[in-house]
Amino acid sequence: HGSLALRDHVDAVSVMTIHAAKGLEFPVVWMPDLAQNILPLRYRPPDIWEVLPKKRLTDSQVRRLQGTATDHMTDEARLWYVGVTRATKWFLATYAPPEDEKRPKPSPFFLHLEQHPGVARRADDLPPL
């Protein structure tokens, strides 16, 4: 993402990953398509055998190196928190309901937002910027 000169332009839109947004703030942050397996990403145990020879590790060492689904969800929740806390005025999160059964369900983070009493569910309910 290089120089942050874009922040000097009031009428600019910055498109970036949550990782790239760490430490920055914006009046409006939008996270589109908060669907399951997008945020949080689907857990896939790392394939450590590309790096380490299997024969030299004990079972407990393998389990420790591979991590767990719980560790993964904790990391994804931290990433979600970083994204949400970049907004100084509005945080917008969207999810498109499924048209068919192939469409992923809403992200658990999106469902958590829907349960919050201060969340506007329609654009008409938003306060002025």
Buried (B, 14 or more C-beta within 10 A) or exposed (E): EEEEEEEEEEEEEBEEEBEEBEEBEBEEBBBEBBBBEBBBEEBEEEEBEEEEEEEEBEEEEEEEEEBEEEEBBEBBBEBBEBBBEBBEEBBEBEBEEEEEEEEBEBBBBBEBBEEEEEEEEEEEEEEEE
